[in-house]
């Protein structure tokens, strides 16, 4: 199995990136990821001022998938997200939903044992997820720092992007140029304090190509649901975009006229919050696979 | 069992309302509710222009709960929400998340049979819920049309307010003065097109008083979770308020300092969307009861 090591990182998703590894479609690959601070925080005594904030949200890659062409969809099955023995959290003034109430920066080390995260005396079942995952953007969209989510993926911080899920990304450039990082052992929808339980990880993936299917925004498929993942400058803006896409998918997939698809969406689409703390906010419009099967989209 | 009939309705939650029924705490009561259009829409041929829009969101009540005093909490257990044989949906220009794309108003009648809603050929399991439920606001908050959600409850359109759930509302006035209506047979989180599957119903409730516990915003308890339900002029504003309350509940309930509660919230609080289509938007901050048991709040 090919391994992409954690020293091969990018901080910007660019339309033209140099790949560090080539894989075939259907090939399983292991990607070693750093935590969102490039592992700079080791203990609770460390001062956050000492961190190099130019090294935030490293994404390991890019990986070139043979045969991927603009206009295809890259399906990424997440087979395994390895849990280390600890994760890192911070609060800092002006960060997160309640940043204006934070007086001084603080760090917490969260012990992880037998798939349980221990935050002080509180035990939380781990649900590992990938925070940053994306491909090279289109020329039109231009470049995006890894900390920002958009149509190419990026810092979507979406709890559904977890073990056993599949992520569908639009291919904008030859080879797709996949990169990922910023895994969390657990995170609540919203990521309200600005970090999840930030971990280094090894992620095992299988990529598949779906040829010639246009896709505007990423879709994540879990056991039960399909969700369009959209971002915007405001939560409202992201919700409008997610609703628009969901209604289009329902209309095409179920052969309904637009007004009927809009009404149906009001019954079967759940608007969920992904993160509200990054420079762009991310939501998802989630639909049960019993209503809309992925085969009706791809 | 006392029954409050559907001809006893209010369109505004006022600090001073005349009760139409008195009940004892722990007494079970049945409340007959109208749909959000006061049952004015009977079929798909009816023109929406013919509807009297001054009669929207009627709430049946108010019900005076003996012994309820300002500073108490009214716990409302939702024992049963009756499903009729049909529900109504509409789309209209400038209504809902995608209202700017709607060219003309349309109505759909959704058949309901054996706890399944039939929207055209699509079958959706019913999950009945109460859209509008509230008590008399405080003098300070003043009066609220039934279509607007706020600290007293009102048009929260929250899918968790369903059969088997318990809603906790702050008591602001003697007797609490409970009223409810606007039930939905099913609705997606967000209520994106502006209606759920709107039904008339009979709701069976049991109210209990929790004496002398201050509560700022409503809390809804389901089998697995507790959620603070907050509203604001923007989704962002509602999320900030929900996060603030959730962090305070975690801090007090688990005896954590504020910064630790804020970090913990980022792991265990799920920000969920209730509705984004009313004059004020509603979200909820949901926490597993395994992390925060209601006994730690009430």
Interface residues (C-beta under 8 A of the other chain):
Chain A: X89 X90 X91 X96 X97 X98 X101 X102 X106 X108 X117 X119 X120 X122 X124 X186 X187 X188 X189 X190 X191 X192 X193 X194 X195 X196 X197 X234 X235 X236 X239 X240 X243 X244 X247 X254 X256 X258 X259 X260 X262 X263 X264 X265 X266 X267 X268 X269 X270 X271 X272 X273 X276 X283 X291
Chain B: X89 X90 X91 X96 X97 X98 X101 X102 X106 X108 X117 X119 X120 X122 X124 X186 X187 X188 X189 X190 X191 X192 X193 X194 X195 X196 X197 X234 X235 X236 X239 X240 X243 X244 X247 X254 X256 X258 X259 X260 X262 X263 X264 X265 X266 X267 X268 X269 X270 X271 X272 X273 X276 X283 X291
